[in-house]
Amino acid sequence: MEKTNDYASIDFLTKHIQHTMAFYHPRCIDKEGGFFHYFKDDGQIYDTETRHLVSSTRFIFNYAMAYQATNEPEYLAAVHHGLNYLRERHLNENGGYVWLLKGRENLDQTNHCYGFAFVLLAYSVAFQAGATQARQWIDETFDLMEKHFWSEQDGLYKDEISSDWYQVSPYRGQNANMHSCEALIMAFDATGNEKFLTRAQQVAKNICQRQARLAEGQIWEHYNENWQIDWEYNKNDPKNLFRPWGFQPGHQTEWCKLLMMLNARQASDWMVNTAKYLFDTAWKFAWDHENGGLCYGYDTNGAICDGDKYFWVQAESFAAAAWLANTTNDPSYWDKYNALWEYSWNHMIDHKYGAWFRILTQDNQTIDNCKSPAGKTDYHTMGACYEVIKQIGSNLE
């Protein structure tokens, strides 16, 4: 198939980021505080009050990255706007963060490690963008994660703790650890403090080597409190938003990306080969040869159990493909990069209003007209573009 665009050019990727950002900015900014989190396909806001910790933090990331790329003062102002809301409305007196709220009402105050990972990510990127007050909050967040979520015995983070910090859920998950690893890399980049890199490496090794050995080298999502695989968790709910059943090709390629990022900062013999294995296995089982794109999930036998196409899976996968292509000099990964982009360009990207559609059916039909409910801010898509721009830029130096 002939390419529609030069997807591996800085100019194309920069313009695509701008096109995506234009969907959210400035309409996402709530002058009363924070950001709006619920958008229809055309940008209409359909819930002005409900706020999710994940969206609140991801919008800070988006604006901090945009400011670093453009030096537009309004983007930095939005970073500060988001930080103020995060500190004033999500942060609890005991150091926890409200997971879900509506107006002045707190709907869910459970402390999720997944949420803390994005808090750490937001503070790290905000500090890089020039929000100097965020420097102390990086350490504050890391220390809280150390105190409450980190298990020295397991070398990984616990998943979920009650709002009063007393009740720890027996559930253990790789997803919270994956995003903690991502945030720790950003904290290291922002501060230069080796403790963040060391912890990121430890988490990556324990998930991608130790835990992966329990699933023949792949990464299963769900575990019990002893970090043994729970093969049955959410088996009857494969479309669960945060904890779906089955192997997640998007998480395997996302881990590939993180391993390549860690390897670039401090090389380790096992990382590149493991990254390749995770990407290649995900591609083998999840690439849809008939309709294009990567399917959402496959079962323990490699059969598709959720054929839907999620926006973030395609984005994280093209970033991983670019990393592998650039590091291994294997051109087949550029072929996969271009295939992911061509699919996304033809089906997942909204060329009329901007940003990416959230979910398509396996045959690429939209399922609703809600482009960005809580959780989706296109942090995945723009973040992936920024990563590829760094890769291409490194080749030009």
TITIMI-301543 format. One line per field, with one value per residue (C-alpha): x, y, z; residue in three letters; residue number from 1. Coordinates in steps of 0.2 Angstrom, whole numbers, plus 5000, padded with zeros to 4 digits. Layout:
N
c1: (X / ...) $
c2: (Y / ...) $
c3: (Z / ...) $
residu: (ALA / ...) $
num: (NUM / ...) $
! end
This chain:
397
c1: (5000 / 5007 / 5009 / 4997 / 5010 / 5028 / 5023 / 5041 / 5044 / 5046 / 5035 / 5021 / 5021 / 5022 / 5007 / 4997 / 5001 / 4995 / 4979 / 4975 / 4979 / 4967 / 4953 / 4956 / 4963 / 4956 / 4939 / 4945 / 4950 / 4937 / 4939 / 4932 / 4946 / 4954 / 4948 / 4932 / 4934 / 4919 / 4919 / 4908 / 4915 / 4913 / 4920 / 4904 / 4906 / 4893 / 4897 / 4904 / 4906 / 4913 / 4932 / 4943 / 4961 / 4968 / 4961 / 4966 / 4984 / 4985 / 4979 / 4994 / 5005 / 4998 / 5000 / 5018 / 5024 / 5015 / 5024 / 5041 / 5038 / 5031 / 5035 / 5018 / 5014 / 4996 / 5001 / 5012 / 4997 / 4987 / 5000 / 4999 / 4980 / 4980 / 4992 / 4982 / 4966 / 4976 / 4982 / 4966 / 4953 / 4960 / 4973 / 4967 / 4974 / 4981 / 4991 / 4979 / 4971 / 4952 / 4950 / 4933 / 4923 / 4908 / 4908 / 4911 / 4906 / 4919 / 4912 / 4927 / 4942 / 4950 / 4969 / 4975 / 4993 / 4988 / 4982 / 4998 / 5008 / 5000 / 5001 / 5020 / 5021 / 5011 / 5023 / 5038 / 5034 / 5027 / 5043 / 5053 / 5041 / 5046 / 5033 / 5047 / 5035 / 5032 / 5050 / 5045 / 5029 / 5039 / 5048 / 5032 / 5022 / 5037 / 5038 / 5020 / 5021 / 5035 / 5026 / 5009 / 5011 / 5028 / 5032 / 5050 / 5047 / 5039 / 5049 / 5033 / 5019 / 5002 / 4987 / 4973 / 4971 / 4956 / 4955 / 4961 / 4976 / 4971 / 4964 / 4975 / 4966 / 4972 / 4972 / 4989 / 4991 / 5004 / 4996 / 4999 / 5017 / 5019 / 5013 / 5023 / 5038 / 5034 / 5032 / 5048 / 5058 / 5050 / 5055 / 5073 / 5073 / 5066 / 5077 / 5092 / 5090 / 5096 / 5084 / 5070 / 5079 / 5084 / 5066 / 5060 / 5073 / 5068 / 5049 / 5053 / 5064 / 5051 / 5037 / 5045 / 5056 / 5050 / 5032 / 5032 / 5040 / 5024 / 5015 / 5029 / 5037 / 5021 / 5014 / 4998 / 4988 / 4980 / 4988 / 4984 / 4993 / 5007 / 5010 / 5003 / 4993 / 4974 / 4969 / 4950 / 4950 / 4937 / 4935 / 4917 / 4921 / 4934 / 4929 / 4933 / 4940 / 4955 / 4956 / 4951 / 4954 / 4966 / 4983 / 4984 / 4994 / 4994 / 5002 / 5015 / 5020 / 5019 / 5031 / 5042 / 5043 / 5047 / 5061 / 5068 / 5068 / 5076 / 5089 / 5093 / 5096 / 5106 / 5109 / 5105 / 5108 / 5091 / 5080 / 5081 / 5078 / 5064 / 5056 / 5057 / 5049 / 5034 / 5031 / 5033 / 5022 / 5008 / 5009 / 5008 / 4992 / 4984 / 4987 / 4971 / 4976 / 4958 / 4953 / 4970 / 4975 / 4979 / 4965 / 4962 / 4965 / 4968 / 4966 / 4979 / 4978 / 4981 / 4964 / 4956 / 4944 / 4941 / 4942 / 4939 / 4952 / 4957 / 4966 / 4979 / 4984 / 4989 / 4998 / 5009 / 5013 / 5019 / 5030 / 5037 / 5040 / 5049 / 5060 / 5064 / 5067 / 5079 / 5088 / 5090 / 5091 / 5078 / 5068 / 5053 / 5049 / 5047 / 5035 / 5025 / 5026 / 5019 / 5006 / 5000 / 5000 / 4991 / 4977 / 4976 / 4975 / 4962 / 4951 / 4955 / 4959 / 4945 / 4951 / 4935 / 4936 / 4953 / 4959 / 4957 / 4941 / 4942 / 4936 / 4931 / 4923 / 4934 / 4928 / 4932 / 4914 / 4912 / 4903 / 4896 / 4899 / 4909 / 4927 / 4934 / 4925 / 4935 / 4952 / 4955 / 4964 / 4975 / 4990 / 4994 / 4993 / 5002 / 5015 / 5019 / 5022 / 5034 / 5043 / 5045 / 5050 / 5065 / 5069 / 5070 / 5079 / 5092 / 5096 / 5098 / 5111) $
c2: (5000 / 5017 / 5029 / 5044 / 5055 / 5055 / 5049 / 5048 / 5067 / 5080 / 5092 / 5079 / 5074 / 5092 / 5097 / 5082 / 5087 / 5105 / 5098 / 5087 / 5100 / 5112 / 5101 / 5103 / 5121 / 5132 / 5124 / 5112 / 5125 / 5129 / 5146 / 5141 / 5129 / 5114 / 5107 / 5100 / 5081 / 5076 / 5080 / 5074 / 5071 / 5089 / 5096 / 5099 / 5098 / 5086 / 5085 / 5101 / 5095 / 5078 / 5077 / 5062 / 5062 / 5054 / 5067 / 5081 / 5075 / 5071 / 5088 / 5095 / 5084 / 5089 / 5108 / 5106 / 5096 / 5109 / 5123 / 5115 / 5112 / 5130 / 5142 / 5148 / 5158 / 5152 / 5134 / 5137 / 5147 / 5132 / 5121 / 5132 / 5132 / 5113 / 5112 / 5124 / 5113 / 5097 / 5104 / 5113 / 5100 / 5083 / 5083 / 5077 / 5082 / 5065 / 5065 / 5055 / 5061 / 5061 / 5048 / 5055 / 5071 / 5081 / 5099 / 5100 / 5082 / 5069 / 5053 / 5041 / 5045 / 5028 / 5030 / 5021 / 5019 / 5021 / 5039 / 5043 / 5038 / 5051 / 5064 / 5061 / 5062 / 5078 / 5086 / 5080 / 5087 / 5103 / 5106 / 5103 / 5116 / 5129 / 5127 / 5127 / 5125 / 5107 / 5101 / 5098 / 5089 / 5077 / 5071 / 5073 / 5061 / 5048 / 5048 / 5044 / 5030 / 5023 / 5024 / 5017 / 5008 / 5001 / 4983 / 4980 / 4962 / 4961 / 4975 / 4982 / 4994 / 4989 / 4994 / 5001 / 5008 / 5015 / 5034 / 5033 / 5022 / 5008 / 4995 / 4988 / 4979 / 4961 / 4965 / 4968 / 4974 / 4977 / 4993 / 5003 / 4998 / 5001 / 5019 / 5021 / 5016 / 5029 / 5043 / 5038 / 5040 / 5057 / 5061 / 5056 / 5067 / 5082 / 5081 / 5070 / 5061 / 5043 / 5036 / 5038 / 5029 / 5015 / 5012 / 5013 / 4999 / 4988 / 4989 / 4986 / 4971 / 4963 / 4965 / 4961 / 4947 / 4940 / 4941 / 4938 / 4921 / 4916 / 4919 / 4912 / 4929 / 4939 / 4951 / 4946 / 4960 / 4953 / 4946 / 4941 / 4949 / 4937 / 4942 / 4925 / 4926 / 4927 / 4920 / 4922 / 4941 / 4950 / 4935 / 4939 / 4958 / 4958 / 4976 / 4983 / 5000 / 4999 / 4981 / 4971 / 4952 / 4944 / 4949 / 4967 / 4970 / 4989 / 4986 / 4975 / 4987 / 5001 / 4991 / 4989 / 5008 / 5010 / 4997 / 5006 / 5023 / 5015 / 5007 / 5024 / 5031 / 5017 / 5002 / 4984 / 4968 / 4961 / 4976 / 4977 / 4958 / 4959 / 4974 / 4966 / 4950 / 4959 / 4970 / 4955 / 4944 / 4958 / 4961 / 4942 / 4939 / 4956 / 4964 / 4963 / 4958 / 4961 / 4977 / 4985 / 4990 / 4981 / 4973 / 4976 / 4959 / 4941 / 4926 / 4913 / 4903 / 4919 / 4921 / 4938 / 4940 / 4959 / 4965 / 4983 / 4996 / 5008 / 5024 / 5022 / 5005 / 5011 / 5027 / 5017 / 5004 / 5016 / 5025 / 5008 / 5003 / 5019 / 5016 / 4998 / 5004 / 5017 / 5006 / 4990 / 4997 / 4984 / 4992 / 4980 / 4991 / 5006 / 4996 / 4992 / 5010 / 5016 / 5003 / 5009 / 5027 / 5023 / 5013 / 5027 / 5041 / 5032 / 5027 / 5033 / 5052 / 5064 / 5075 / 5086 / 5091 / 5085 / 5072 / 5053 / 5043 / 5033 / 5016 / 5008 / 4991 / 4978 / 4983 / 5001 / 5008 / 5021 / 5015 / 5032 / 5051 / 5053 / 5057 / 5060 / 5055 / 5056 / 5048 / 5052 / 5068 / 5062 / 5061 / 5045 / 5051 / 5067 / 5059 / 5046 / 5059 / 5068 / 5052 / 5049 / 5067 / 5064 / 5048 / 5057 / 5072 / 5061 / 5054 / 5072 / 5077) $
c3: (5000 / 4995 / 5009 / 5010 / 5020 / 5025 / 5042 / 5048 / 5046 / 5059 / 5049 / 5047 / 5066 / 5072 / 5061 / 5068 / 5086 / 5082 / 5073 / 5088 / 5101 / 5092 / 5096 / 5115 / 5116 / 5122 / 5124 / 5137 / 5150 / 5163 / 5169 / 5186 / 5188 / 5180 / 5163 / 5155 / 5153 / 5142 / 5123 / 5109 / 5092 / 5086 / 5103 / 5112 / 5130 / 5137 / 5156 / 5163 / 5181 / 5182 / 5184 / 5184 / 5191 / 5175 / 5164 / 5176 / 5175 / 5157 / 5152 / 5162 / 5152 / 5136 / 5139 / 5147 / 5131 / 5120 / 5129 / 5127 / 5109 / 5105 / 5119 / 5118 / 5135 / 5135 / 5136 / 5151 / 5159 / 5156 / 5165 / 5180 / 5179 / 5179 / 5193 / 5204 / 5202 / 5205 / 5222 / 5227 / 5222 / 5219 / 5233 / 5250 / 5267 / 5270 / 5254 / 5244 / 5227 / 5223 / 5209 / 5203 / 5208 / 5202 / 5207 / 5225 / 5228 / 5229 / 5221 / 5223 / 5235 / 5233 / 5231 / 5214 / 5211 / 5192 / 5197 / 5207 / 5192 / 5182 / 5196 / 5196 / 5177 / 5177 / 5190 / 5181 / 5164 / 5172 / 5180 / 5164 / 5156 / 5169 / 5183 / 5196 / 5211 / 5204 / 5209 / 5227 / 5222 / 5212 / 5228 / 5238 / 5226 / 5225 / 5244 / 5246 / 5233 / 5243 / 5259 / 5254 / 5237 / 5236 / 5241 / 5244 / 5245 / 5228 / 5220 / 5213 / 5217 / 5225 / 5215 / 5226 / 5244 / 5253 / 5255 / 5273 / 5268 / 5279 / 5267 / 5254 / 5239 / 5236 / 5218 / 5209 / 5192 / 5179 / 5172 / 5187 / 5187 / 5169 / 5171 / 5186 / 5176 / 5163 / 5176 / 5185 / 5168 / 5166 / 5184 / 5181 / 5165 / 5174 / 5189 / 5185 / 5201 / 5199 / 5211 / 5199 / 5185 / 5197 / 5202 / 5184 / 5179 / 5194 / 5190 / 5171 / 5175 / 5188 / 5176 / 5159 / 5165 / 5182 / 5179 / 5161 / 5164 / 5172 / 5155 / 5143 / 5140 / 5138 / 5150 / 5159 / 5167 / 5183 / 5199 / 5216 / 5231 / 5230 / 5212 / 5205 / 5189 / 5191 / 5174 / 5178 / 5184 / 5173 / 5161 / 5160 / 5157 / 5143 / 5139 / 5156 / 5154 / 5166 / 5169 / 5154 / 5153 / 5140 / 5134 / 5129 / 5113 / 5117 / 5134 / 5127 / 5114 / 5127 / 5137 / 5122 / 5121 / 5139 / 5138 / 5123 / 5133 / 5148 / 5137 / 5129 / 5146 / 5153 / 5141 / 5148 / 5138 / 5140 / 5136 / 5117 / 5114 / 5127 / 5119 / 5102 / 5108 / 5116 / 5100 / 5088 / 5098 / 5100 / 5081 / 5077 / 5086 / 5086 / 5069 / 5058 / 5041 / 5034 / 5042 / 5047 / 5064 / 5080 / 5089 / 5108 / 5116 / 5113 / 5124 / 5131 / 5114 / 5104 / 5097 / 5097 / 5112 / 5109 / 5091 / 5094 / 5089 / 5102 / 5098 / 5111 / 5105 / 5088 / 5095 / 5108 / 5095 / 5081 / 5094 / 5099 / 5081 / 5078 / 5093 / 5087 / 5069 / 5075 / 5088 / 5078 / 5060 / 5055 / 5041 / 5044 / 5060 / 5049 / 5038 / 5053 / 5059 / 5042 / 5042 / 5059 / 5053 / 5037 / 5046 / 5059 / 5046 / 5036 / 5051 / 5068 / 5065 / 5064 / 5050 / 5051 / 5070 / 5076 / 5088 / 5087 / 5088 / 5104 / 5099 / 5083 / 5079 / 5072 / 5054 / 5059 / 5062 / 5076 / 5091 / 5098 / 5096 / 5112 / 5106 / 5123 / 5139 / 5155 / 5153 / 5135 / 5132 / 5117 / 5129 / 5121 / 5103 / 5105 / 5117 / 5104 / 5091 / 5102 / 5105 / 5087 / 5084 / 5096 / 5087 / 5070 / 5078 / 5085 / 5068 / 5061 / 5074) $
residu: (MET / GLU / LYS / THR / ASN / ASP / TYR / ALA / SER / ILE / ASP / PHE / LEU / THR / LYS / HIS / ILE / GLN / HIS / THR / MET / ALA / PHE / TYR / HIS / PRO / ARG / CYS / ILE / ASP / LYS / GLU / GLY / GLY / PHE / PHE / HIS / TYR / PHE / LYS / ASP / ASP / GLY / GLN / ILE / TYR / ASP / THR / GLU / THR / ARG / HIS / LEU / VAL / SER / SER / THR / ARG / PHE / ILE / PHE / ASN / TYR / ALA / MET / ALA / TYR / GLN / ALA / THR / ASN / GLU / PRO / GLU / TYR / LEU / ALA / ALA / VAL / HIS / HIS / GLY / LEU / ASN / TYR / LEU / ARG / GLU / ARG / HIS / LEU / ASN / GLU / ASN / GLY / GLY / TYR / VAL / TRP / LEU / LEU / LYS / GLY / ARG / GLU / ASN / LEU / ASP / GLN / THR / ASN / HIS / CYS / TYR / GLY / PHE / ALA / PHE / VAL / LEU / LEU / ALA / TYR / SER / VAL / ALA / PHE / GLN / ALA / GLY / ALA / THR / GLN / ALA / ARG / GLN / TRP / ILE / ASP / GLU / THR / PHE / ASP / LEU / MET / GLU / LYS / HIS / PHE / TRP / SER / GLU / GLN / ASP / GLY / LEU / TYR / LYS / ASP / GLU / ILE / SER / SER / ASP / TRP / TYR / GLN / VAL / SER / PRO / TYR / ARG / GLY / GLN / ASN / ALA / ASN / MET / HIS / SER / CYS / GLU / ALA / LEU / ILE / MET / ALA / PHE / ASP / ALA / THR / GLY / ASN / GLU / LYS / PHE / LEU / THR / ARG / ALA / GLN / GLN / VAL / ALA / LYS / ASN / ILE / CYS / GLN / ARG / GLN / ALA / ARG / LEU / ALA / GLU / GLY / GLN / ILE / TRP / GLU / HIS / TYR / ASN / GLU / ASN / TRP / GLN / ILE / ASP / TRP / GLU / TYR / ASN / LYS / ASN / ASP / PRO / LYS / ASN / LEU / PHE / ARG / PRO / TRP / GLY / PHE / GLN / PRO / GLY / HIS / GLN / THR / GLU / TRP / CYS / LYS / LEU / LEU / MET / MET / LEU / ASN / ALA / ARG / GLN / ALA / SER / ASP / TRP / MET / VAL / ASN / THR / ALA / LYS / TYR / LEU / PHE / ASP / THR / ALA / TRP / LYS / PHE / ALA / TRP / ASP / HIS / GLU / ASN / GLY / GLY / LEU / CYS / TYR / GLY / TYR / ASP / THR / ASN / GLY / ALA / ILE / CYS / ASP / GLY / ASP / LYS / TYR / PHE / TRP / VAL / GLN / ALA / GLU / SER / PHE / ALA / ALA / ALA / ALA / TRP / LEU / ALA / ASN / THR / THR / ASN / ASP / PRO / SER / TYR / TRP / ASP / LYS / TYR / ASN / ALA / LEU / TRP / GLU / TYR / SER / TRP / ASN / HIS / MET / ILE / ASP / HIS / LYS / TYR / GLY / ALA / TRP / PHE / ARG / ILE / LEU / THR / GLN / ASP / ASN / GLN / THR / ILE / ASP / ASN / CYS / LYS / SER / PRO / ALA / GLY / LYS / THR / ASP / TYR / HIS / THR / MET / GLY / ALA / CYS / TYR / GLU / VAL / ILE / LYS / GLN / ILE / GLY / SER / ASN / LEU / GLU) $
num: (1 / 2 / 3 / 4 / 5 / 6 / 7 / 8 / 9 / 10 / 11 / 12 / 13 / 14 / 15 / 16 / 17 / 18 / 19 / 20 / 21 / 22 / 23 / 24 / 25 / 26 / 27 / 28 / 29 / 30 / 31 / 32 / 33 / 34 / 35 / 36 / 37 / 38 / 39 / 40 / 41 / 42 / 43 / 44 / 45 / 46 / 47 / 48 / 49 / 50 / 51 / 52 / 53 / 54 / 55 / 56 / 57 / 58 / 59 / 60 / 61 / 62 / 63 / 64 / 65 / 66 / 67 / 68 / 69 / 70 / 71 / 72 / 73 / 74 / 75 / 76 / 77 / 78 / 79 / 80 / 81 / 82 / 83 / 84 / 85 / 86 / 87 / 88 / 89 / 90 / 91 / 92 / 93 / 94 / 95 / 96 / 97 / 98 / 99 / 100 / 101 / 102 / 103 / 104 / 105 / 106 / 107 / 108 / 109 / 110 / 111 / 112 / 113 / 114 / 115 / 116 / 117 / 118 / 119 / 120 / 121 / 122 / 123 / 124 / 125 / 126 / 127 / 128 / 129 / 130 / 131 / 132 / 133 / 134 / 135 / 136 / 137 / 138 / 139 / 140 / 141 / 142 / 143 / 144 / 145 / 146 / 147 / 148 / 149 / 150 / 151 / 152 / 153 / 154 / 155 / 156 / 157 / 158 / 159 / 160 / 161 / 162 / 163 / 164 / 165 / 166 / 167 / 168 / 169 / 170 / 171 / 172 / 173 / 174 / 175 / 176 / 177 / 178 / 179 / 180 / 181 / 182 / 183 / 184 / 185 / 186 / 187 / 188 / 189 / 190 / 191 / 192 / 193 / 194 / 195 / 196 / 197 / 198 / 199 / 200 / 201 / 202 / 203 / 204 / 205 / 206 / 207 / 208 / 209 / 210 / 211 / 212 / 213 / 214 / 215 / 216 / 217 / 218 / 219 / 220 / 221 / 222 / 223 / 224 / 225 / 226 / 227 / 228 / 229 / 230 / 231 / 232 / 233 / 234 / 235 / 236 / 237 / 238 / 239 / 240 / 241 / 242 / 243 / 244 / 245 / 246 / 247 / 248 / 249 / 250 / 251 / 252 / 253 / 254 / 255 / 256 / 257 / 258 / 259 / 260 / 261 / 262 / 263 / 264 / 265 / 266 / 267 / 268 / 269 / 270 / 271 / 272 / 273 / 274 / 275 / 276 / 277 / 278 / 279 / 280 / 281 / 282 / 283 / 284 / 285 / 286 / 287 / 288 / 289 / 290 / 291 / 292 / 293 / 294 / 295 / 296 / 297 / 298 / 299 / 300 / 301 / 302 / 303 / 304 / 305 / 306 / 307 / 308 / 309 / 310 / 311 / 312 / 313 / 314 / 315 / 316 / 317 / 318 / 319 / 320 / 321 / 322 / 323 / 324 / 325 / 326 / 327 / 328 / 329 / 330 / 331 / 332 / 333 / 334 / 335 / 336 / 337 / 338 / 339 / 340 / 341 / 342 / 343 / 344 / 345 / 346 / 347 / 348 / 349 / 350 / 351 / 352 / 353 / 354 / 355 / 356 / 357 / 358 / 359 / 360 / 361 / 362 / 363 / 364 / 365 / 366 / 367 / 368 / 369 / 370 / 371 / 372 / 373 / 374 / 375 / 376 / 377 / 378 / 379 / 380 / 381 / 382 / 383 / 384 / 385 / 386 / 387 / 388 / 389 / 390 / 391 / 392 / 393 / 394 / 395 / 396 / 397) $
! end
